[in-house]
Amino acid sequence: MKLVRICTITAEIEAVTGLHIGAGKDAIEIGGMDNPVIKHPHTGQPYIPGSSLKGKLRSLLEWALHKVDPQGRVWGSDNNQPLQDNEGDEILRIFGTTHKEWKGGPTRVSVRDCHLTPECVKLLHDRGLPFTEEKTEVVIDRIQGKAAGNIGPRKTERVPAGLTFGLEIQFRVIDTGDDGKRDAHCLNRLIEALKLLERDALGGSGSRGYGKVRFRNLAVDGKTIQDKFDAIQEIRLEEPNPVVTWEG
């Protein structure tokens, strides 16, 4: 196997509606926030963990390619089940697997944590605006048509609509005997997953309107993506980054 090149996908992720990626709570506070968002421990600013974004993209592709495990497990994670394709499976090539039969090489994608863009942070500071908002939700009594009296309101913290985060994804193109063309097709699939995400939701409570996002200035190696993207035509695989070879 030979590393042909490392492609860089960049964009700005715009929160079109309020976004909630939960941090969890170790303690319950009277009058406190029920569902806080995850924040950077030093700056206190909200961010999108790379693991959350990667997991959502993988899930969407599994559904799109009809590879949802009947038991709800991550595709290709069950060592007790033989792989249908132990080298060419697009999901496993892109996102990786620990399956003992896998021969398609290492994970191709690395998804970085997405932090607020400097322009967004400056705008909030200049206007004295908070990084998050508090949304109160209630359970409706179906008969009376008002908030149920026996269940109190719950507070959910969200990233307000309009904030933007910086996206960076590294994608490794590896030659497994095909000059890297199979991985170029996988790169196309990853772009498709990003476009699917725009039609779905990121984070929690998507069915309640949370988590609609838009990718602005989406580009691969600095080349802006318009509509149809074909990595084989648009990324020159014959001009590699540093070439690394290994046995596999």
Buried (B, 14 or more C-beta within 10 A) or exposed (E): BBBBBBBBBBBBBBBBBBBBBBBEEEEEEEEEBBBBBBBEEEEEBBBBBBEBBBBBBBBBBBEBBEBEEEEEEBBBEEEEEEBEBBBBBBBBBBBBBEBEEBEBBEEBBEBBBBBBBEEBBEBBEEEEEEBBBEBEEEEEEEEEEEEBEEEEEEBBBBBBEEBBBBBBBEBBBBBBEEBBBBBBBBBBBBBBBBBBBBEBBBBBBBEBEBBBBBBEEBBBBEEEBEEEBEBBEBBEBEEBBEEEEEEE
